[in-house]
C-alpha cells in the first residue's frame, strides 16, 4: 500500500482539531513527519505565548500522522501515553515547526518524539508519545472469521 501523500494527509486533518489549530504538514514519511503551526491569539496564554496544550496537541497530531503512515489496511491508532517537557516559549504572530521522529515502530505500538521549535530555531518543547495500533472492529452483523 503506497504512503499517503501530503495532500491526502492535509485533507484528513483539515476538518478535525488539527485543522482548526492551523496545522500544515510539510513533510511526511514512515520515520519522520514535519509540520508548521501559526501562533495565533486563540492558541496563546494571556501573555501572548503559545499555550502548553497547543504544543501538546500539535505534537500529538504529528505522532499520530507518523503512525497512520505506517498502518496496514484495516488498522487504526490511538495515543496511550504522552510526556511533554516545556523548554521555551513561542510568541504570538510567529510560527512553530515540529519534527516528529519514530523511536520505535512495532507491530502493536509505535513511539514518536516531537521537537517543537520557534521561528528562530529555539527549542520550545519535546514530546514523547506512544501510539497503540488497533485492528478495526468488525462491522455490526458481519460474520466473525469470514
QUIPE-V65241 format. One record per residue. N is the residue number from 0. RES is the residue in three letters. SS is DSSP state (H for helix, E for strand, - for the rest). PHI is phi in whole degrees, 0 to 359 (none if undefined). OMEGA is omega as a letter, one per 40 degrees, with the letter a starting at -180 (NA if undefined). Layout:
n->(N N)
res->(RES RES)
ss->(SS SS)
phi->(PHI PHI)
omega->(OMEGA OMEGA)
//
This chain:
n->(0 1 2 3 4 5 6 7 8 9 10 11 12 13 14 15 16 17 18 19 20 21 22 23 24 25 26 27 28 29 30 31 32 33 34 35 36 37 38 39 40 41 42 43 44 45 46 47 48 49 50 51 52 53 54 55 56 57 58 59 60 61 62 63 64 65 66 67 68 69 70 71 72 73 74 75 76 77 78 79 80 81 82 83 84 85 86 87 88 89 90 91 92 93 94 95 96 97 98 99 100 101 102 103 104 105 106 107 108 109 110 111 112 113 114 115 116 117 118 119 120 121 122 123 124 125 126 127 128 129 130 131 132 133 134 135 136 137 138 139 140 141 142 143 144 145)
res->(UNK UNK UNK UNK UNK UNK UNK UNK UNK UNK UNK UNK UNK UNK UNK UNK UNK UNK UNK UNK UNK UNK UNK UNK UNK UNK UNK UNK UNK UNK UNK UNK UNK UNK UNK UNK UNK UNK UNK UNK UNK UNK UNK UNK UNK UNK UNK UNK UNK UNK UNK UNK UNK UNK UNK UNK UNK UNK UNK UNK UNK UNK UNK UNK UNK UNK UNK UNK UNK UNK UNK UNK UNK UNK UNK UNK UNK UNK UNK UNK UNK UNK UNK UNK UNK UNK UNK UNK UNK UNK UNK UNK UNK UNK UNK UNK UNK UNK UNK UNK UNK UNK UNK UNK UNK UNK UNK UNK UNK UNK UNK UNK UNK UNK UNK UNK UNK UNK UNK UNK UNK UNK UNK UNK UNK UNK UNK UNK UNK UNK UNK UNK UNK UNK UNK UNK UNK UNK UNK UNK UNK UNK UNK UNK UNK UNK)
ss->(- - - - - H H H H H H H H H - - H H H H H - - E E E E E - - - E E E E E E E - - H H H E - - - - E E - H H H H H H H H H H H H H H H H H H H - - - - E E E E E E E E E E E E - - - - E - - - E E E E E E E E E E E - - - E E E E E E E E E - - - - - E E E E E E E E E E E E E - - - - - - - - - - -)
phi->(none 291 295 297 275 303 297 298 298 298 296 295 280 311 278 257 309 301 295 297 282 88 294 233 284 247 205 216 202 291 236 203 228 233 212 234 212 288 269 262 302 286 250 251 280 299 274 75 241 307 293 303 295 291 302 296 294 299 296 301 298 296 295 294 299 301 291 305 298 265 288 271 306 86 249 219 220 211 284 250 203 211 230 241 246 272 241 207 252 245 276 310 92 264 231 262 234 246 236 249 238 284 266 206 234 265 289 244 219 226 239 236 240 247 256 248 238 287 303 268 89 288 290 254 201 232 236 244 224 248 249 272 257 240 278 301 291 298 290 305 88 282 287 282 85 267)
omega->(a i i i a a i i a i i a a a a a i i i i a i i i a i i i a a a i i i i i i i a a a i a i i a i i a a i i i i a a i a i i a i i i i i i i a a i i i i i a i i i a i i a i i a a a i a i i i i i i i i a i i i a i a a a i i i a i a i i a i i a i i i a a i a i a i i i i a i i i i i i i i i i i a NA)
//
